[in-house]
């Protein structure tokens, strides 16, 4: 992953963070920062990478929607 918050086609994780999801990826990097995302992706098994990437993107999106409660806040609003 690039430090400029863009996962280019050359990025080893491009399959998990496609350009169509650039806004979600940028939100996730604000929460997790790129080096942490890279570390998590490298530690995940091949089978877990898609699930991890989806979770990272959803959590970043949740914190964008509710910058105080994040995912927990979003769930509380659903109740």
C-alpha positions in Angstrom: 0.0 0.0 0.0 1.1 3.5 -0.7 1.7 6.1 2.0 -0.5 8.5 0.0 -3.6 6.5 0.8 -3.9 5.0 -2.6 -3.7 1.3 -3.2 -2.5 1.2 -6.8 -2.7 -1.7 -9.2 0.9 -2.5 -8.3 0.0 -2.7 -4.6 0.1 -6.3 -3.3 -3.4 -5.8 -1.7 -5.0 -4.2 -4.7 -7.4 -7.1 -5.1 -8.8 -6.4 -1.6 -8.9 -2.6 -1.9 -10.2 -1.8 -5.4 -10.2 1.7 -6.8 -14.1 1.7 -6.7 -13.7 1.7 -2.9 -11.2 4.6 -2.7 -13.4 6.7 -0.4 -13.8 3.8 2.0 -10.1 3.1 2.0 -9.3 6.7 2.8 -11.7 6.6 5.7 -10.0 3.4 6.9 -6.6 4.9 6.7 -7.7 7.8 9.0 -8.6 5.2 11.6 -6.0 2.5 11.2 -3.2 4.3 9.3 -1.6 2.6 6.3 1.3 0.9 8.1 -1.1 -0.8 10.4 -3.4 -1.9 7.6 -0.3 -3.3 5.8 0.8 -5.2 8.9 -2.7 -6.7 9.5 -3.0 -7.8 5.9 0.5 -9.4 6.0 -0.4 -11.3 9.2 -3.7 -12.6 7.9 -3.9 -16.0 6.1 -4.8 -16.0 2.5 -8.3 -17.2 3.3 -8.8 -14.4 5.8 -7.6 -11.4 3.7 -10.9 -10.7 2.0 -12.8 -10.8 5.3 -10.1 -8.6 7.0 -10.2 -6.0 4.2 -14.0 -5.9 4.3 -13.9 -5.4 8.1 -11.3 -2.7 7.8 -13.3 -0.8 5.2 -16.6 -1.2 7.2 -15.0 0.0 10.4 -13.5 3.0 8.7 -16.9 3.8 7.2 -18.6 3.3 10.6 -16.2 5.9 12.2 -17.0 8.3 9.3 -20.7 7.9 10.0 -20.3 8.2 13.8 -17.0 9.7 14.8 -17.7 9.2 18.5 -19.1 5.7 18.7 -17.8 4.1 15.5 -19.1 0.7 14.9 -20.7 0.5 18.3 -22.5 3.8 17.8 -23.8 2.6 14.4 -25.2 -0.6 16.0 -26.8 1.4 18.9 -28.6 3.6 16.3 -30.1 0.4 14.8 -31.7 -0.6 18.1 
